[in-house]
Amino acid sequence: MIGLGGPGTEFRRDQIRSDGINFQELNTYNVGLTVDYDFGPATLTSVTSYWNGNLKSRGDIDGGFGNAFAPSQGPGFIPFSAQTRDDVPSLDQYTQEVRLASNNQTGLGYQIGGFFFNERLNITTLDYGAPADTVAAAVAVQRQVTNAFGLFGTLSYTFDNGLILQAGARYNDDDRDFAAARPIDTRPGFLGFGGPVGTLRTEAKANLLTWDLSAVYPVSDAVNIFARAARGYRAPSIQGRLAFGRALSVADAERTMSYETGIKTVLFDGAARFNLTGYYFNTEDLQLTAVGGGGNVTALLNADDVEGYGFEAELAARPTDGLDLSIGIGFNENEIKSPGLGVAGCGAPCTVLNAPITGRPGIFSIDGNRLPQSPKWSVNWTAGYAHPVGNGELYVFTDWYYRSRIQFFLYNSVEFSDDSLIEGGLRFGYRTGDGKFDVAAFARNITNNVSATGGIDFNNLTAYVNEPRIFGIEVGTRF
């Protein structure tokens, strides 16, 4: 359970409070075939793949034990118990790609091809009346069939001065058909989802021409600059899980324009490397998922526009033999620009920071919010030193990661957020020169930082946290 600004007073890393049954069983099978034929100036390639899987997954998702009608409950207030299960009896995917690509390394290069994708997905959603029940009621039986195909082509030209220009285009066509059959639902009507609903059907289609233009120029042997502009696309999506709702939701296709430019360098005769990339993007009809909330349902929606920009910088150096240092910094600014777009607030009492939308009780505006799980700043840095001993070396290595504040969901709230996270690791060991043997002591999260990394927006203030501090010894060998 989370409280204001972090884990609540009842939180303990070594304790889980649950009265339900949790399990997952996954089986997957895959076969692929790649065939190449070299014509001399060009190579024809065929890539065929078939993938099949099945899944059983049950979870106690109410955030604790008991409920408001039981003799005891906790941690915190549990309005009602909830145990749901999704089975995927079968998921079948088939892909086929054929492409023809030139073999030359200089001058004009090209690639043309086509791609086909077919998926058949079956899902059975189950619900249990009590936490320990082993017999469930079928809530919904769903089936989705997806067909997609694309035609693509790329041209590139390498000039004598090393400049490489490239242009590509792709035609995308996607079609999804979805049907969900719900039998009579005998769960208590006061929860708001009882009663028969019959069969629901929907379809989503889209097609779009996407493209990209790029240039890479070697200013010198040690400096490369590059730039790229691209038109991107995501196919429409359908959300049909009906455990706690009656309606299907569809998100239209999204379209993105993105730009990036940067520089890659090698400094001090190879003793250091520095890379810097800046980017900007604007996405129309960005697909978003509103999870849980006061309605306890998952729904898809589209934001009118989402704009973002930032940079990534990397520096790696070897100031002296055996000593390696690196640091990477990322800055990411983004904003949802969609007046009137709103989502339900927390499924349990919490402090929502967004303004409510007039005339829509329980719905809060997300216009102006950042995207969830997107920190403004992230930093990672490492240091390692190795000293020769015998036919190998003793070494010590440390790595660290920092990220700034994140929110877990589309709305902003005090509870479903985390101010920052910083984790570090340390490793000390010995490895042979041929790399065949390595023995080391290690520690992860050495400061024992406790940070929430995500949440479950249901009927309790439930979050999950980062891994605890871990110590260990590792022995490895290579054959």
C-alpha positions as CSV (number, residue, x, y, z in Angstrom):
1,M,0.0,0.0,0.0
2,I,1.3,3.4,-0.9
3,G,0.9,6.7,1.0
4,L,1.8,10.3,0.5
5,G,5.0,10.4,-1.4
6,G,6.0,6.8,-1.1
7,P,5.3,3.4,0.5
8,G,2.8,3.6,3.4
9,T,3.5,2.9,7.0
10,E,2.3,-0.7,6.6
11,F,4.8,-1.5,3.8
12,R,7.4,-4.2,4.3
13,R,9.6,-5.7,1.6
14,D,9.5,-9.1,3.2
15,Q,5.8,-9.3,3.6
16,I,3.0,-9.9,1.1
17,R,-0.7,-9.7,2.2
18,S,-2.9,-11.7,-0.1
19,D,-5.7,-14.3,0.4
20,G,-6.1,-15.4,-3.2
21,I,-4.4,-17.7,-5.7
22,N,-1.7,-16.4,-8.1
23,F,-0.1,-18.3,-11.0
24,Q,1.0,-18.1,-14.6
25,E,1.6,-20.9,-17.1
26,L,3.0,-20.0,-20.5
27,N,3.9,-22.3,-23.4
28,T,5.3,-21.0,-26.7
29,Y,6.4,-22.7,-30.0
30,N,8.2,-21.1,-32.9
31,V,9.6,-22.1,-36.2
32,G,11.3,-19.9,-38.8
33,L,12.8,-20.3,-42.2
34,T,15.1,-17.8,-43.9
35,V,16.2,-18.4,-47.6
36,D,18.7,-16.2,-49.4
37,Y,19.6,-16.3,-53.1
38,D,22.5,-14.2,-54.4
39,F,22.0,-13.0,-57.9
40,G,25.4,-11.2,-57.9
41,P,24.3,-7.5,-57.9
42,A,21.4,-8.2,-55.5
43,T,20.2,-10.8,-53.0
44,L,16.6,-12.1,-52.8
45,T,15.6,-13.0,-49.2
46,S,12.5,-14.8,-47.9
47,V,11.7,-14.9,-44.2
48,T,8.9,-17.1,-43.0
49,S,7.8,-17.5,-39.4
50,Y,5.1,-19.3,-37.4
51,W,4.5,-18.7,-33.7
52,N,2.0,-20.4,-31.4
53,G,1.4,-19.9,-27.7
54,N,-1.0,-20.5,-24.9
55,L,-1.3,-18.9,-21.5
56,K,-3.1,-19.3,-18.1
57,S,-2.8,-16.4,-15.7
58,R,-4.7,-15.8,-12.4
59,G,-4.2,-12.9,-10.1
60,D,-5.5,-11.7,-6.7
61,I,-5.8,-8.0,-7.7
62,D,-7.6,-6.4,-4.9
63,G,-4.4,-5.2,-3.1
64,G,-4.7,-7.1,0.1
65,F,-6.7,-9.7,2.1
66,G,-10.3,-9.7,3.2
67,N,-12.7,-6.8,2.3
68,A,-15.1,-4.4,3.9
69,F,-17.7,-7.2,4.5
70,A,-15.2,-9.6,6.0
71,P,-14.2,-9.8,9.7
72,S,-10.8,-8.3,8.8
73,Q,-9.1,-6.6,5.9
74,G,-5.8,-4.9,5.0
75,P,-3.6,-3.2,4.4
76,G,-6.0,-0.3,4.3
77,F,-9.5,-0.3,3.1
78,I,-10.5,-3.1,0.6
79,P,-14.0,-2.4,-0.9
80,F,-14.4,-5.9,-2.3
81,S,-12.3,-8.9,-3.1
82,A,-11.3,-9.5,-6.7
83,Q,-9.6,-12.5,-8.3
84,T,-9.6,-12.6,-12.1
85,R,-8.0,-14.9,-14.6
86,D,-7.3,-14.7,-18.3
87,D,-6.6,-17.8,-20.4
88,V,-5.3,-17.7,-23.9
89,P,-6.2,-21.1,-25.3
90,S,-4.4,-20.3,-28.5
91,L,-2.4,-17.5,-30.1
92,D,-1.3,-18.1,-33.7
93,Q,0.9,-15.7,-35.6
94,Y,2.2,-16.1,-39.2
95,T,4.6,-13.7,-40.9
96,Q,6.0,-13.6,-44.4
97,E,8.5,-11.1,-45.8
98,V,10.2,-11.1,-49.2
99,R,12.8,-8.5,-50.1
100,L,15.3,-7.8,-52.8
101,A,18.4,-5.8,-51.7
102,S,21.5,-4.6,-53.7
103,N,24.9,-6.0,-52.7
104,N,27.1,-3.0,-53.6
105,Q,28.8,-1.0,-50.7
106,T,29.2,2.2,-52.6
107,G,27.2,4.2,-55.1
108,L,23.4,3.6,-55.5
109,G,21.9,1.0,-53.2
110,Y,18.3,-0.2,-53.0
111,Q,15.9,-2.5,-51.2
112,I,12.3,-3.4,-52.1
113,G,9.9,-5.8,-50.6
114,G,6.6,-6.8,-49.1
115,F,5.4,-8.1,-45.7
116,F,2.3,-10.0,-44.5
117,F,1.1,-10.7,-40.9
118,N,-1.8,-12.8,-39.7
119,E,-2.8,-13.3,-36.1
120,R,-5.6,-15.2,-34.5
121,L,-6.0,-14.6,-30.7
122,N,-8.5,-16.3,-28.4
123,I,-9.0,-15.1,-24.8
124,T,-11.2,-16.4,-22.0
125,T,-11.7,-14.1,-19.0
126,L,-12.8,-15.8,-15.8
127,D,-13.8,-14.4,-12.4
128,Y,-13.9,-16.1,-8.9
129,G,-16.5,-15.4,-6.3
130,A,-14.1,-15.9,-3.3
131,P,-10.3,-15.7,-3.0
132,A,-9.8,-19.4,-2.6
133,D,-12.4,-20.6,-5.1
134,T,-11.1,-23.0,-7.7
135,V,-14.3,-23.0,-9.9
136,A,-14.8,-19.8,-11.9
137,A,-17.6,-18.2,-13.9
138,A,-16.8,-17.3,-17.5
139,V,-17.1,-13.6,-17.9
140,A,-16.2,-13.2,-21.6
141,V,-14.9,-15.2,-24.5
142,Q,-13.0,-13.0,-27.0
143,R,-11.6,-13.6,-30.4
144,Q,-9.5,-11.1,-32.5
145,V,-8.2,-11.6,-36.0
146,T,-5.6,-9.3,-37.4
147,N,-4.3,-9.0,-40.9
148,A,-1.7,-6.6,-42.0
149,F,0.5,-6.1,-45.1
150,G,3.1,-3.6,-46.2
151,L,5.0,-2.7,-49.3
152,F,8.4,-0.9,-48.8
153,G,11.4,0.4,-50.6
154,T,14.6,2.2,-49.8
155,L,17.2,4.0,-51.9
156,S,20.6,5.1,-50.7
157,Y,23.6,6.7,-52.3
158,T,27.2,6.8,-50.9
159,F,29.3,9.7,-52.3
160,D,33.1,9.7,-52.8
161,N,33.5,12.1,-49.8
162,G,31.7,9.6,-47.5
163,L,28.3,11.3,-47.4
164,I,25.4,8.8,-47.3
165,L,21.9,9.9,-48.3
166,Q,18.9,7.5,-47.8
167,A,15.2,7.7,-48.4
168,G,12.6,5.1,-47.7
169,A,8.8,4.7,-47.9
170,R,6.3,2.0,-46.8
171,Y,2.6,1.5,-47.4
172,N,0.8,0.1,-44.4
173,D,-2.6,-1.6,-44.3
174,D,-4.1,-3.0,-41.1
175,D,-7.4,-4.7,-40.4
176,R,-8.6,-6.0,-37.0
177,D,-11.9,-7.8,-36.3
178,F,-13.0,-8.4,-32.7
179,A,-15.9,-10.3,-31.1
180,A,-16.6,-10.8,-27.4
181,A,-19.4,-13.1,-26.2
182,R,-20.5,-12.7,-22.5
183,P,-22.8,-15.2,-20.9
184,I,-25.2,-14.2,-18.1
185,D,-23.1,-12.6,-15.4
186,T,-24.2,-13.8,-11.9
187,R,-21.9,-11.6,-9.9
188,P,-23.5,-9.1,-7.5
189,G,-25.2,-6.3,-9.3
190,F,-24.1,-3.6,-6.8
191,L,-20.7,-3.8,-8.2
192,G,-22.0,-2.3,-11.4
193,F,-21.2,-5.1,-13.9
194,G,-23.8,-7.8,-13.3
195,G,-26.4,-9.1,-15.8
196,P,-26.3,-10.5,-19.3
197,V,-24.7,-8.5,-22.1
198,G,-24.7,-10.9,-25.1
199,T,-22.2,-10.5,-28.0
200,L,-20.2,-7.4,-28.8
201,R,-18.4,-6.8,-32.1
202,T,-16.2,-4.1,-33.6
203,E,-13.6,-3.6,-36.3
204,A,-10.7,-1.3,-36.8
205,K,-9.0,-0.5,-40.1
206,A,-6.3,1.9,-41.3
207,N,-3.8,2.5,-44.0
208,L,-1.0,5.1,-44.3
209,L,2.1,5.8,-46.3
210,T,5.1,6.3,-44.0
211,W,8.6,7.5,-45.0
212,D,12.0,8.6,-43.8
213,L,14.9,10.7,-45.0
214,S,18.4,10.5,-43.5
215,A,21.9,11.8,-44.0
216,V,25.3,10.8,-42.5
217,Y,28.4,12.8,-43.2
218,P,32.0,12.0,-41.9
219,V,33.5,15.4,-41.2
220,S,36.7,13.6,-40.4
221,D,38.0,10.2,-39.4
222,A,37.0,11.1,-35.8
223,V,33.7,13.0,-36.3
224,N,30.4,11.9,-37.9
225,I,27.2,14.1,-38.1
226,F,23.8,12.8,-38.9
227,A,20.2,13.9,-39.3
228,R,16.9,12.1,-39.9
229,A,13.2,13.0,-40.5
230,A,10.5,10.3,-40.4
231,R,6.8,9.9,-40.7
232,G,5.7,7.0,-38.4
233,Y,2.5,5.1,-37.7
234,R,0.9,2.7,-35.3
235,A,-2.1,0.5,-36.3
236,P,-5.4,1.0,-34.6
237,S,-6.0,-1.1,-31.4
238,I,-9.0,-2.7,-29.7
239,Q,-9.4,-3.2,-26.0
240,G,-11.9,-6.0,-25.3
241,R,-11.2,-7.2,-21.7
242,L,-14.6,-7.3,-20.1
243,A,-13.9,-8.5,-16.5
244,F,-15.3,-5.3,-15.0
245,G,-16.9,-3.5,-17.9
246,R,-19.4,-4.0,-20.7
247,A,-18.0,-1.9,-23.5
248,L,-15.3,-2.3,-26.1
249,S,-13.0,0.6,-26.8
250,V,-11.1,1.4,-30.0
251,A,-8.1,3.6,-30.5
252,D,-7.6,5.1,-34.0
253,A,-4.3,4.8,-35.8
254,E,-1.7,7.3,-34.6
255,R,0.7,9.3,-36.8
256,T,4.1,10.7,-35.8
257,M,6.5,13.2,-37.3
258,S,9.9,12.9,-35.7
259,Y,13.2,14.7,-36.3
260,E,16.7,13.9,-34.8
261,T,20.2,15.1,-35.4
262,G,23.5,14.5,-33.7
263,I,27.2,14.0,-33.7
264,K,29.4,11.0,-32.9
265,T,33.1,11.6,-32.1
266,V,36.3,9.7,-31.2
267,L,38.6,11.9,-29.1
268,F,42.3,11.8,-28.0
269,D,43.4,9.1,-30.4
270,G,40.6,6.7,-29.3
271,A,41.0,7.4,-25.5
272,A,37.4,8.9,-25.4
273,R,34.2,8.9,-27.2
274,F,31.4,11.5,-27.1
275,N,28.0,11.3,-28.7
276,L,25.2,13.8,-28.6
277,T,21.7,13.4,-30.1
278,G,18.7,15.9,-30.1
279,Y,15.2,15.0,-31.1
280,Y,11.7,16.4,-31.5
281,F,8.4,14.6,-32.2
282,N,4.7,15.4,-32.6
283,T,2.1,12.6,-32.6
284,E,-1.4,13.0,-33.7
285,D,-4.1,10.7,-32.2
286,L,-1.6,9.1,-29.8
287,Q,-3.0,5.9,-28.4
288,L,-3.3,5.9,-24.6
289,T,-4.6,3.4,-22.1
290,A,-6.6,4.4,-19.1
291,V,-6.1,1.7,-16.6
292,G,-8.5,1.1,-13.7
293,G,-9.7,4.2,-12.0
294,G,-13.1,4.8,-10.4
295,G,-14.8,2.7,-13.0
296,N,-12.4,-0.3,-12.6
297,V,-12.1,-0.8,-16.3
298,T,-9.4,-0.5,-18.9
299,A,-10.2,1.7,-21.9
300,L,-8.3,3.0,-25.0
301,L,-8.4,6.6,-26.1
302,N,-6.7,9.0,-28.4
303,A,-5.0,12.3,-27.5
304,D,-5.3,15.0,-30.2
305,D,-1.6,15.8,-30.0
306,V,1.4,14.8,-27.9
307,E,4.6,16.9,-28.4
308,G,8.0,16.0,-27.1
309,Y,11.7,16.9,-27.4
310,G,15.0,16.2,-25.6
311,F,18.5,15.0,-25.9
312,E,20.8,12.1,-25.1
313,A,24.5,12.6,-24.4
314,E,27.1,9.8,-23.8
315,L,30.8,10.1,-22.8
316,A,33.1,7.1,-22.4
317,A,36.8,7.5,-21.6
318,R,39.9,5.5,-20.7
319,P,42.2,8.0,-19.0
320,T,44.8,5.4,-18.1
321,D,45.4,1.7,-18.7
322,G,42.8,-0.4,-16.9
323,L,40.5,2.5,-16.0
324,D,37.2,2.9,-17.8
325,L,34.7,5.6,-17.1
326,S,31.3,6.4,-18.7
327,I,28.3,8.6,-18.2
328,G,25.1,9.0,-20.1
329,I,22.5,11.8,-19.6
330,G,19.0,12.0,-21.0
331,F,16.5,14.8,-21.0
332,N,12.9,14.3,-22.1
333,E,10.1,16.8,-22.2
334,N,6.7,15.9,-23.4
335,E,3.1,17.1,-23.1
336,I,-0.4,15.9,-23.9
337,K,-2.2,18.6,-25.8
338,S,-5.8,17.5,-26.0
339,P,-8.4,19.9,-24.5
340,G,-11.4,18.1,-23.1
341,L,-9.7,14.7,-22.8
342,G,-10.2,13.2,-19.4
343,V,-10.0,9.9,-17.5
344,A,-11.4,8.5,-14.3
345,G,-9.5,9.3,-11.1
346,C,-8.2,6.7,-8.6
347,G,-10.1,3.5,-7.9
348,A,-9.3,4.1,-4.2
349,P,-9.3,7.4,-2.4
350,C,-6.3,9.4,-3.4
351,T,-5.2,13.0,-4.0
352,V,-5.7,13.8,-7.7
353,L,-3.8,16.9,-8.8
354,N,-5.7,17.5,-12.1
355,A,-8.8,19.6,-12.4
356,P,-12.2,17.8,-12.7
357,I,-14.1,18.2,-16.0
358,T,-17.3,20.1,-15.6
359,G,-20.4,18.0,-16.0
360,R,-18.5,14.7,-15.9
361,P,-18.4,13.5,-12.3
362,G,-15.2,11.6,-11.4
363,I,-13.5,12.5,-14.6
364,F,-10.3,14.6,-14.5
365,S,-8.6,16.5,-17.3
366,I,-5.2,15.2,-18.5
367,D,-4.6,18.0,-21.0
368,G,-1.1,19.4,-20.2
369,N,0.1,16.3,-18.4
370,R,3.3,14.4,-19.1
371,L,3.1,10.9,-20.4
372,P,3.2,8.3,-17.6
373,Q,6.4,6.6,-16.8
374,S,8.5,9.3,-18.5
375,P,11.1,10.9,-16.3
376,K,12.4,14.3,-17.3
377,W,16.0,13.4,-16.4
378,S,17.8,10.1,-16.4
379,V,21.5,9.6,-15.7
380,N,23.7,6.4,-15.7
381,W,27.4,6.3,-14.9
382,T,30.0,3.5,-14.5
383,A,33.5,3.1,-13.4
384,G,35.7,0.1,-13.7
385,Y,39.4,-0.7,-13.0
386,A,41.3,-3.9,-13.9
387,H,44.9,-4.8,-12.7
388,P,46.9,-7.7,-14.3
389,V,47.5,-10.7,-11.9
390,G,49.0,-13.9,-13.2
391,N,47.3,-15.0,-16.4
392,G,44.3,-12.8,-15.7
393,E,43.2,-9.7,-13.9
394,L,41.6,-8.5,-10.7
395,Y,38.8,-6.0,-11.4
396,V,36.3,-3.8,-9.7
397,F,33.2,-2.3,-11.4
398,T,30.4,0.0,-10.2
399,D,27.3,1.2,-12.1
400,W,24.7,3.7,-11.1
401,Y,21.3,4.9,-12.4
402,Y,19.2,7.9,-11.5
403,R,15.8,9.0,-12.8
404,S,13.7,12.0,-11.8
405,R,10.0,12.0,-10.8
406,I,7.4,9.8,-12.7
407,Q,3.7,9.5,-12.5
408,F,2.2,6.0,-12.9
409,F,-1.0,6.8,-14.8
410,L,-2.5,9.4,-17.2
411,Y,-3.8,11.6,-14.3
412,N,-1.4,13.2,-11.8
413,S,-1.8,12.2,-8.1
414,V,0.3,12.4,-5.0
415,E,0.1,8.7,-4.2
416,F,0.5,7.1,-7.6
417,S,3.9,8.7,-8.3
418,D,7.5,8.5,-7.3
419,D,9.8,11.5,-6.7
420,S,13.1,9.9,-7.8
421,L,15.1,6.6,-7.9
422,I,18.8,6.0,-7.6
423,E,20.4,2.6,-7.6
424,G,23.9,1.4,-7.6
425,G,25.8,-1.9,-8.0
426,L,29.3,-3.1,-7.2
427,R,31.3,-6.0,-8.5
428,F,34.7,-7.3,-7.5
429,G,36.3,-10.3,-9.0
430,Y,39.0,-12.1,-10.9
431,R,38.9,-13.3,-14.6
432,T,41.4,-15.1,-16.7
433,G,42.9,-13.5,-19.8
434,D,41.1,-15.8,-22.2
435,G,37.8,-15.0,-20.6
436,K,36.9,-18.6,-19.8
437,F,36.8,-18.2,-16.0
438,D,35.3,-15.5,-13.9
439,V,34.6,-15.4,-10.1
440,A,33.2,-12.3,-8.4
441,A,31.3,-11.0,-5.4
442,F,28.6,-8.5,-6.2
443,A,25.9,-6.3,-4.7
444,R,22.9,-4.7,-6.3
445,N,21.0,-1.7,-4.9
446,I,23.7,-1.3,-2.4
447,T,22.1,1.8,-0.8
448,N,18.9,-0.3,-0.3
449,N,16.9,2.4,-2.0
450,V,13.1,1.9,-1.8
451,S,11.2,3.5,-4.7
452,A,7.8,2.7,-6.2
453,T,8.1,1.9,-9.9
454,G,4.4,1.4,-10.8
455,G,1.0,0.9,-9.4
456,I,-2.3,-1.0,-9.7
457,D,-5.2,1.5,-10.0
458,F,-8.0,-0.7,-8.7
459,N,-9.7,-0.5,-5.3
460,N,-6.7,0.0,-3.1
461,L,-3.5,2.1,-3.2
462,T,-1.4,-0.7,-4.5
463,A,2.1,-0.2,-5.9
464,Y,5.1,-2.3,-6.7
465,V,8.7,-1.3,-5.9
466,N,12.2,-1.8,-7.1
467,E,14.3,-4.8,-6.2
468,P,15.8,-4.9,-2.6
469,R,19.5,-4.9,-1.8
470,I,21.1,-8.1,-3.0
471,F,24.5,-9.6,-2.2
472,G,26.0,-12.7,-3.9
473,I,28.9,-14.6,-5.4
474,E,29.0,-15.6,-9.0
475,V,31.2,-18.1,-10.7
476,G,31.1,-18.4,-14.5
477,T,32.9,-20.3,-17.2
478,R,32.9,-20.4,-21.0
479,F,33.4,-23.4,-23.1
